[in-house]
């Protein structure tokens, strides 16, 4: 929805750049308007009351968002506009993740780089040898000699992948973690000194 010159005196709004879009939505009132507009047409009075602010602030936010082309005439979210903003977002190839710091072989670094994006594990490898490399790396998140309750183990592993329970089971099965009486401790894997 770029501005189109034409014979009529009205033009379509220029879509905000990704940076402009972020500036627009960093305002809490505009963000609330967009959030509401994603589900229902915006009712200025209702939204002002829900936010505990003056209706004029909501009207200003609506005006800015309509000018930017993010709200339709009926005050709903223009999903096509968001798709266009998303298309404009720059894509950046992740650099070698910091997850591979330490003494890893080139083959292990390749496995880690293939399965991690930044510090997030894209998927748990089905192949046991690749999964072992991943689990060895995750074992380094646990300090030898410390005891961890299951909740803490889950919290640590959840940072890397949403299926923390599977990761925890694999680590126990591969003797990287030991479990007894609801307490876990690191019992295997290489040791990479911190700092």
C-alpha angles and dihedrals in degrees: 000000000000120000110281120201114221145147094275120083094236123081132192113254120263109249113243118250115244089261092049090047090055090049089051096051097042087079106092095218093050090046090052090050092051091047092051092043090056090067106024141005108278116259104199094201095047094045093047090052092047092049093042093234138119116279089234091067091052090048090051091051091048091050093051092047093048090049089052090051095243095116125054124225090266089054098251126130113276099226092186088059090055091049089054092048088051090051089054093053111111116245116222123191109229115249120231101300121248084233088087097061111131138044103327127149119242090253091052092048089052091053093046092047091049095052102035128067104193103315095332122101107226093200141343107255116244090207108089097217092052091043089053091057090052092046091048088055093047090049088065088069088070119074114228111246096024123112120222129194116227093256091057092047089051092049092051094048094042089065087067104037137359093234093070091151092062091047090050092050092048091050091052092045091052092047093243089120127027122209128203129158092351093306125113132199135176109263104164148016131079120306117238110185114228119247 
